[in-house]
Amino acid sequence: MLTFVASFGLNKALVWSGVLEFSLWGWLFWVPVLVAEAKLRQAKKLGQERVIARIQARHNEPTEALAQMTADPNDEAERAANQ
């Protein structure tokens, strides 16, 4: 939407100022900006997918890793002594 407003505004400014009777440049300005916007949308989507994948991978880790991180070292020493 912003791209259309920018190209339409440039077109109207050139026509109203009397520089041109019809400005093709105002409309041609739209093409590279639309391409850039499409690439930015694609990059944003890819970034969001990567973040979601990282979060899912983090939450899907085995519970053993969590158990080892939260285990009390004294409990391990007692288990070793009892064996």
C-alpha positions in Angstrom: 0.0 0.0 0.0 2.8 2.4 0.9 4.5 1.6 -2.4 1.3 2.6 -4.4 1.0 5.8 -2.4 4.6 6.7 -3.1 4.4 6.0 -6.8 1.1 7.7 -7.2 2.4 10.7 -5.3 5.5 11.0 -7.4 3.4 10.7 -10.6 1.0 13.4 -9.5 3.8 15.7 -8.3 5.5 15.5 -11.7 2.2 16.1 -13.6 0.9 18.9 -11.4 4.3 20.7 -11.5 4.1 20.8 -15.2 7.3 18.9 -15.7 5.5 16.2 -17.6 2.0 15.7 -19.0 2.1 12.0 -18.1 4.8 10.5 -15.8 5.7 6.9 -16.5 8.6 7.3 -14.0 6.1 7.5 -11.2 4.7 4.1 -12.1 8.1 2.6 -12.9 9.2 3.6 -9.4 6.7 1.0 -8.2 8.5 -2.0 -9.7 11.8 -2.1 -7.7 10.1 -1.1 -4.5 7.6 -4.0 -4.9 10.5 -6.4 -5.5 12.3 -5.2 -2.4 9.1 -5.5 -0.3 8.6 -9.0 -1.5 12.2 -10.0 -0.6 11.8 -8.4 2.8 8.5 -10.3 3.4 10.2 -13.5 2.4 13.2 -12.9 4.7 10.8 -12.1 7.6 8.9 -15.3 7.0 12.2 -17.3 6.9 13.4 -15.7 10.1 10.1 -16.5 11.9 10.3 -20.1 10.7 13.8 -20.5 12.0 13.0 -19.0 15.4 10.0 -21.3 15.7 12.1 -24.3 14.7 14.7 -23.4 17.4 12.0 -23.0 20.0 10.4 -26.3 19.1 13.8 -28.1 19.1 14.6 -26.7 22.5 11.3 -27.9 23.9 11.6 -31.3 22.3 14.9 -32.1 24.0 14.9 -35.4 26.0 13.9 -35.1 29.6 17.1 -36.8 30.7 19.1 -33.8 29.8 16.8 -31.7 32.1 17.1 -34.3 34.8 20.9 -34.2 34.7 20.9 -30.4 34.8 18.6 -30.4 37.9 20.1 -33.4 39.7 21.6 -33.0 43.1 25.3 -34.1 43.1 24.9 -35.6 46.6 22.2 -38.0 45.3 24.7 -39.3 42.7 27.3 -39.8 45.4 24.9 -41.8 47.5 23.8 -43.9 44.5 27.4 -44.7 43.7 28.1 -45.6 47.4 25.1 -47.9 47.6 26.1 -49.9 44.5 
